[in-house]
Amino acid sequence: MSTTTPTPPGPLVERPATLKAATLPRWSPLAVALGSAAVAVGIGLGAGLHSRIQWGLIAALLFIAGSYALAVAVEGTRQARDRLATSLVWVMFLLAVVPLASLIYETVQRGIKVFDVYFLTHSMGVLSDEETGGGIYHALIGTLQQVLLASVIAVPIGLLTAIYLVEYGRGKLSKVITFFVDVMTGIPSIVAGLFVLSFWILILGFGYSGWAGAMALAILMMPVIVRSTEEMLKLVPNELREASLALGVPKWRTILKVVLPTAIGGITTGVMLSVARIAGETAPVLLLVWVNPLINTNPFEGSQASLPLYVYQQYAAGTDASYDRAWAAALALIGFIMILNLAARGIARWKAPKTGR
């Protein structure tokens, strides 16, 4: 009778009970954030820290550390690194948004006191900055006209320059233009104002006017428009250009009908960024437009007012009434930029090429 030698058992392989790894619940970041805020408040009160900014920074550090430690314990090191990166992104986002939200809240809270129809439809007239009453009608007209004139000058020049650099520029001229655009990007606003002052007023002998201020503002707008438009045009796929040219469409018509409509959203954003930059400039306006508390609807003759200069004047007056007018004018300036931005976005979406079937 033969005996069979039993084979030794092979190595035991542990199979996971489930293919899904352990993960934190979706509400865990909110719970960690609330716990970090509570601990930060306790630390701040215990350490005698009275600034809420310090509390917020402590809470941010605790949130990052807590999220990482909890993810390491539950999900492992690899997933914890992803959680750490996500936490850092959220903290940086809040650090950028909180000051902006605080600024808007403070402006609305202080500016709403005198912000009404009377304030928008009356000028300072013969009132002094220390008296109550008055409004921003003269400054609002000046800002609208100066920004409009600057846009009429800068937008066509900026767009055409960017089109040349992207679609046609291949030689030394394009390099020279690019160099000067880079230089103009870093020019302080006071330098642009001094240039127009020396050339337009001192050499040619023209007087202070909204047009002089608009020329300085256009100098500040052009490099922003050129740079933003250039980058947007570079993002348009070359296949679209090649397909249009293969059908026998001239290059100028391809740019007009294919390239520009494709990049219209980004181009509009760049134009609005340039408008937002010049709408708050005070130095060139102070040099070239001067100060006028009365209504002047002719930007080509005589001094005008503007909203940034109005804010500066009222704040410099140092009275409670002037402070209220300064905050209300700042609120009007923010609203002006917001309305322009929304209108430009709507036009860009309307003119953008339709997608889908």
C-alpha positions as a printed NumPy array, in Angstrom:
array([[  0.   ,   0.   ,   0.   ],
       [  1.553,   3.262,  -1.192],
       [  1.533,   6.339,   0.913],
       [  1.185,   9.822,  -0.537],
       [  3.281,  12.545,   0.953],
       [  1.092,  15.586,   1.492],
       [  2.335,  18.724,  -0.227],
       [  3.126,  21.614,   2.085],
       [  0.592,  24.371,   1.946],
       [  1.578,  27.457,  -0.088],
       [  1.968,  30.939,   1.385],
       [ -1.224,  32.395,   2.676],
       [ -2.426,  35.418,   0.642],
       [ -4.659,  37.825,   2.489],
       [ -7.375,  39.153,   0.241],
       [ -8.955,  42.498,   1.09 ],
       [-12.498,  42.302,   2.255],
       [-13.382,  45.07 ,  -0.201],
       [-11.737,  46.659,  -3.229],
       [-12.601,  50.14 ,  -2.017],
       [-10.026,  51.8  ,   0.218],
       [-11.011,  53.661,   3.343],
       [-11.947,  57.251,   2.658],
       [-13.033,  60.178,   4.753],
       [-16.681,  61.218,   4.485],
       [-17.527,  64.161,   2.278],
       [-18.419,  66.32 ,   5.27 ],
       [-15.016,  65.835,   6.927],
       [-13.409,  69.059,   5.514],
       [-16.3  ,  71.114,   6.906],
       [-16.008,  69.404,  10.27 ],
       [-12.251,  69.983,  10.358],
       [-12.778,  73.645,   9.395],
       [-15.357,  74.183,  12.149],
       [-13.186,  72.41 ,  14.705],
       [-10.151,  74.452,  13.662],
       [-12.136,  77.677,  13.987],
       [-13.346,  76.711,  17.464],
       [ -9.862,  75.775,  18.631],
       [ -8.415,  78.968,  17.137],
       [-10.965,  81.08 ,  19.005],
       [-10.09 ,  79.279,  22.219],
       [ -6.369,  79.798,  21.665],
       [ -6.919,  83.448,  20.802],
       [ -8.997,  84.102,  23.909],
       [ -6.62 ,  82.155,  26.119],
       [ -3.54 ,  83.906,  24.762],
       [ -5.155,  87.344,  24.875],
       [ -5.147,  87.848,  21.092],
       [ -7.797,  90.425,  20.211],
       [ -7.332,  90.504,  16.441],
       [ -9.657,  88.323,  14.406],
       [ -7.017,  88.199,  11.705],
       [ -4.742,  86.338,  14.114],
       [ -7.586,  83.962,  14.939],
       [ -8.134,  83.323,  11.245],
       [ -4.455,  82.592,  10.596],
       [ -4.345,  80.171,  13.52 ],
       [ -7.503,  78.469,  12.229],
       [ -5.969,  78.155,   8.747],
       [ -2.839,  76.482,  10.106],
       [ -4.898,  74.134,  12.271],
       [ -7.123,  73.269,   9.3  ],
       [ -4.133,  72.342,   7.123],
       [ -2.467,  70.289,   9.859],
       [ -5.715,  68.641,  10.958],
       [ -6.74 ,  67.686,   7.429],
       [ -3.349,  66.124,   6.74 ],
       [ -3.162,  64.216,  10.027],
       [ -6.706,  62.873,   9.682],
       [ -6.099,  61.804,   6.08 ],
       [ -2.863,  60.006,   7.035],
       [ -4.651,  58.086,   9.77 ],
       [ -7.616,  57.029,   7.615],
       [ -6.623,  57.141,   3.934],
       [ -2.857,  56.765,   3.907],
       [  0.071,  58.99 ,   3.053],
       [ -0.569,  59.205,  -0.678],
       [ -4.132,  60.436,  -0.342],
       [ -3.089,  62.67 ,   2.552],
       [ -0.745,  64.567,   0.247],
       [ -3.637,  65.242,  -2.081],
       [ -5.69 ,  66.463,   0.876],
       [ -2.797,  68.701,   1.911],
       [ -2.618,  70.304,  -1.537],
       [ -6.39 ,  70.809,  -1.594],
       [ -6.313,  72.409,   1.853],
       [ -3.539,  74.78 ,   0.812],
       [ -5.508,  75.822,  -2.266],
       [ -8.616,  76.559,  -0.2  ],
       [ -6.652,  78.511,   2.406],
       [ -4.918,  80.617,  -0.266],
       [ -8.288,  81.23 ,  -1.912],
       [ -9.784,  82.473,   1.346],
       [ -6.748,  84.651,   2.037],
       [ -7.365,  86.339,  -1.305],
       [-11.151,  86.615,  -1.025],
       [-11.506,  87.747,   2.585],
       [ -9.717,  91.123,   2.144],
       [-11.7  ,  91.803,  -1.028],
       [-14.994,  90.92 ,   0.636],
       [-14.046,  93.021,   3.663],
       [-13.245,  95.994,   1.414],
       [-16.56 ,  95.726,  -0.42 ],
       [-18.475,  95.342,   2.842],
       [-16.75 ,  98.36 ,   4.407],
       [-17.356, 100.477,   1.291],
       [-21.034,  99.562,   1.129],
       [-21.542, 100.062,   4.856],
       [-19.988, 103.524,   4.921],
       [-20.99 , 104.704,   1.469],
       [-24.673, 103.859,   1.684],
       [-25.27 , 106.691,   4.16 ],
       [-25.425, 109.423,   1.501],
       [-25.672, 107.295,  -1.644],
       [-29.027, 108.253,  -3.129],
       [-30.556, 109.905,  -6.182],
       [-29.695, 113.377,  -4.907],
       [-26.056, 112.401,  -4.493],
       [-25.909, 111.048,  -8.056],
       [-27.682, 113.996,  -9.711],
       [-26.034, 116.987,  -8.002],
       [-22.541, 118.427,  -8.09 ],
       [-20.583, 120.21 ,  -5.403],
       [-21.308, 123.554,  -7.075],
       [-20.509, 126.383,  -4.744],
       [-20.403, 124.159,  -1.659],
       [-17.13 , 123.768,   0.147],
       [-15.785, 120.327,   1.   ],
       [-16.524, 120.914,   4.692],
       [-20.262, 121.505,   4.17 ],
       [-22.956, 118.844,   4.009],
       [-24.815, 118.061,   0.815],
       [-23.491, 118.019,  -2.708],
       [-22.94 , 115.055,  -4.981],
       [-20.831, 113.424,  -7.673],
       [-22.692, 114.314, -10.862],
       [-19.83 , 116.442, -12.187],
       [-17.241, 113.79 , -11.272],
       [-19.35 , 111.002, -12.757],
       [-19.634, 112.831, -16.083],
       [-15.898, 113.49 , -16.104],
       [-15.01 , 109.85 , -15.406],
       [-17.403, 108.531, -18.053],
       [-16.088, 110.875, -20.732],
       [-12.416, 110.381, -19.897],
       [-12.676, 106.586, -19.772],
       [-14.694, 106.547, -23.013],
       [-12.175, 108.742, -24.849],
       [ -9.25 , 106.701, -23.527],
       [-10.961, 103.497, -24.675],
       [-11.611, 104.946, -28.13 ],
       [ -7.884, 105.653, -28.43 ],
       [ -6.407, 102.568, -26.788],
       [ -8.711,  99.69 , -27.772],
       [ -8.276,  99.87 , -31.582],
       [ -4.521, 100.484, -31.308],
       [ -4.095,  97.675, -28.777],
       [ -6.162,  95.162, -30.759],
       [ -4.456,  95.925, -34.062],
       [ -1.015,  95.744, -32.451],
       [ -1.786,  92.348, -30.918],
       [ -3.152,  91.051, -34.237],
       [  0.016,  92.163, -35.999],
       [  2.277,  90.51 , -33.406],
       [  0.431,  87.172, -33.538],
       [ -0.638,  86.899, -37.16 ],
       [  1.975,  88.873, -39.12 ],
       [  4.955,  89.833, -36.95 ],
       [  8.028,  87.712, -37.687],
       [ 10.901,  90.183, -38.039],
       [ 12.777,  92.795, -36.035],
       [  9.825,  95.167, -35.961],
       [  7.749,  92.723, -33.932],
       [ 10.608,  92.3  , -31.437],
       [ 10.912,  96.076, -31.067],
       [  7.153,  96.426, -30.533],
       [  7.168,  93.614, -27.971],
       [ 10.042,  95.274, -26.112],
       [  8.298,  98.643, -25.909],
       [  5.018,  97.02 , -24.856],
       [  6.869,  95.314, -21.996],
       [  8.426,  98.637, -21.011],
       [  5.077, 100.442, -21.13 ],
       [  3.504,  97.784, -18.902],
       [  5.649,  98.935, -15.975],
       [  5.301, 102.68 , -16.515],
       [  3.872, 104.435, -13.427],
       [  0.76 , 106.479, -14.059],
       [  2.497, 109.685, -12.96 ],
       [  5.077, 109.243, -15.75 ],
       [  2.341, 108.979, -18.38 ],
       [  0.759, 112.114, -16.939],
       [  4.042, 114.018, -16.982],
       [  4.659, 113.014, -20.606],
       [  1.291, 114.357, -21.765],
       [  1.721, 117.434, -19.559],
       [  5.075, 118.319, -21.071],
       [  4.064, 117.64 , -24.669],
       [  0.395, 118.63 , -24.865],
       [  0.21 , 121.49 , -22.387],
       [  3.716, 122.939, -22.005],
       [  5.037, 122.49 , -25.572],
       [  1.899, 122.698, -27.706],
       [  0.197, 125.167, -25.387],
       [ -3.173, 123.479, -24.901],
       [ -5.009, 123.868, -21.618],
       [ -6.15 , 121.448, -18.956],
       [ -8.996, 119.265, -20.179],
       [-10.553, 115.835, -19.979],
       [ -9.015, 115.037, -23.374],
       [ -5.515, 115.543, -21.98 ],
       [ -6.292, 113.17 , -19.141],
       [ -7.778, 110.654, -21.567],
       [ -4.534, 110.573, -23.578],
       [ -2.54 , 109.711, -20.456],
       [ -5.068, 107.057, -19.491],
       [ -4.882, 105.583, -23.003],
       [ -1.109, 105.174, -22.584],
       [ -1.787, 103.095, -19.476],
       [ -4.483, 101.027, -21.209],
       [ -2.604, 100.032, -24.362],
       [  0.003,  97.6  , -22.953],
       [ -2.642,  95.741, -20.956],
       [ -4.846,  95.353, -24.029],
       [ -1.935,  94.305, -26.252],
       [ -0.646,  91.691, -23.828],
       [ -4.022,  90.15 , -22.974],
       [ -5.211,  90.119, -26.596],
       [ -1.921,  88.62 , -27.765],
       [ -2.222,  85.737, -25.319],
       [ -5.85 ,  85.09 , -26.251],
       [ -5.073,  85.028, -29.969],
       [ -2.261,  82.531, -29.361],
       [ -4.77 ,  80.175, -27.725],
       [ -6.861,  79.946, -30.906],
       [ -6.033,  76.556, -32.531],
       [ -4.077,  76.808, -35.757],
       [ -6.39 ,  74.178, -37.249],
       [ -9.148,  76.775, -37.405],
       [ -6.927,  79.158, -39.345],
       [ -5.729,  76.403, -41.678],
       [ -9.262,  75.181, -42.348],
       [-10.399,  78.681, -43.259],
       [ -7.379,  79.322, -45.486],
       [ -7.837,  75.93 , -47.18 ],
       [-11.315,  77.035, -48.267],
       [ -9.788,  80.009, -50.03 ],
       [-10.764,  82.615, -47.429],
       [ -8.318,  85.557, -47.328],
       [ -6.203,  85.892, -44.211],
       [ -7.718,  89.197, -43.152],
       [-11.185,  87.678, -43.362],
       [-10.038,  84.592, -41.447],
       [ -8.823,  86.854, -38.659],
       [-12.034,  88.854, -38.69 ],
       [-14.506,  85.971, -38.93 ],
       [-12.704,  83.057, -37.256],
       [ -9.874,  84.14 , -34.975],
       [-11.39 ,  87.183, -33.271],
       [-14.825,  85.613, -32.565],
       [-13.111,  82.581, -31.046],
       [-11.04 ,  84.746, -28.681],
       [-13.666,  87.424, -28.024],
       [-14.261,  86.346, -24.421],
       [-10.63 ,  86.686, -23.381],
       [-10.189,  89.892, -25.383],
       [-13.172,  91.433, -23.607],
       [-11.739,  90.449, -20.244],
       [ -8.439,  92.134, -21.105],
       [-10.187,  95.317, -22.196],
       [-12.181,  95.397, -18.963],
       [ -9.014,  94.904, -16.924],
       [ -7.495,  97.916, -18.633],
       [-10.65 ,  99.974, -18.037],
       [-10.67 ,  98.966, -14.382],
       [ -7.048, 100.074, -14.096],
       [ -7.539, 103.563, -15.501],
       [-10.914, 104.214, -13.863],
       [ -9.221, 104.491, -10.473],
       [ -6.207, 106.564, -11.516],
       [ -5.738, 109.88 ,  -9.742],
       [ -2.221, 111.128, -10.585],
       [ -2.656, 111.811, -14.338],
       [ -6.086, 113.314, -13.719],
       [ -4.681, 115.657, -11.096],
       [ -1.921, 116.772, -13.466],
       [ -3.933, 117.143, -16.677],
       [ -7.636, 117.527, -15.883],
       [ -7.194, 119.562, -12.732],
       [-10.118, 120.184, -10.385],
       [-13.559, 121.568, -11.153],
       [-16.465, 121.391,  -8.669],
       [-18.856, 122.549, -11.419],
       [-20.384, 120.535, -14.249],
       [-18.371, 120.566, -17.455],
       [-19.746, 118.351, -20.221],
       [-17.1  , 119.376, -22.78 ],
       [-13.999, 117.191, -22.308],
       [-12.023, 119.187, -24.899],
       [-12.138, 122.523, -23.117],
       [-11.685, 123.444, -19.497],
       [-10.919, 121.413, -16.417],
       [-13.148, 118.563, -15.272],
       [-13.595, 116.369, -12.232],
       [-13.349, 112.587, -11.872],
       [-14.439, 110.055,  -9.283],
       [-10.945, 109.058,  -8.036],
       [ -9.938, 112.701,  -7.682],
       [-13.247, 113.449,  -5.961],
       [-12.584, 110.664,  -3.433],
       [ -9.116, 112.055,  -2.76 ],
       [-10.409, 115.603,  -2.284],
       [-13.199, 114.614,   0.048],
       [-10.984, 112.403,   2.166],
       [ -8.373, 115.16 ,   2.389],
       [-11.011, 117.613,   3.654],
       [-11.146, 115.646,   6.915],
       [-14.761, 116.276,   7.992],
       [-17.51 , 113.768,   8.699],
       [-19.557, 114.998,   5.728],
       [-16.583, 114.756,   3.368],
       [-15.757, 111.257,   4.616],
       [-19.314, 110.138,   3.855],
       [-19.095, 111.6  ,   0.348],
       [-15.717, 109.929,  -0.216],
       [-17.059, 106.49 ,   0.714],
       [-20.18 , 107.018,  -1.393],
       [-18.074, 108.057,  -4.395],
       [-15.902, 104.95 ,  -3.937],
       [-19.063, 102.855,  -3.909],
       [-20.202, 104.541,  -7.129],
       [-16.825, 103.807,  -8.727],
       [-17.07 , 100.116,  -7.808],
       [-20.591,  99.992,  -9.194],
       [-19.449, 101.705, -12.39 ],
       [-16.736,  99.098, -12.987],
       [-19.122,  96.259, -12.146],
       [-21.778,  97.481, -14.591],
       [-19.195,  97.844, -17.354],
       [-17.853,  94.374, -16.632],
       [-21.294,  92.757, -16.721],
       [-22.217,  94.571, -19.929],
       [-18.965,  93.559, -21.624],
       [-19.419,  89.943, -20.528],
       [-22.922,  89.917, -21.944],
       [-21.768,  91.328, -25.27 ],
       [-18.886,  88.846, -25.432],
       [-21.214,  85.912, -24.778],
       [-23.653,  87.21 , -27.374],
       [-20.969,  87.598, -30.041],
       [-19.054,  84.426, -29.193],
       [-19.349,  81.514, -31.657],
       [-22.155,  79.143, -30.779],
       [-21.184,  75.634, -29.674],
       [-23.14 ,  72.43 , -29.568],
       [-25.619,  70.934, -32.015]])
